[in-house]
């Protein structure tokens, strides 16, 4: 099994929103074969706590436009490692120093990488579609 089209589309929308806030080292992995809890991990970095917060806000705003709300949000406030859980998609927005220390991408390097080219807004199905 691999990530659903919906998961891929919201991942690309989240990545584009993060890149608009100058997120660094934006990477996505299809973890659907290894985990039952998510299809995609999106991992990205910011240089400061303020930037990580701005990235998280932009991702949430963009996915809210697509009628997607996080099921869980962890780490907001300290903005060192913020986790946004959208079910199929888990976003890890990390301070660059913490990302280097934890090395999440090393843990998931055996999973297929996902291309993060942007998709048109109208190509992303509303929440509940394409599951």
Order of alpha helices (4+ residues) and beta strands (2+ residues): alpha-beta-beta-alpha-beta-beta-beta-alpha-alpha-beta
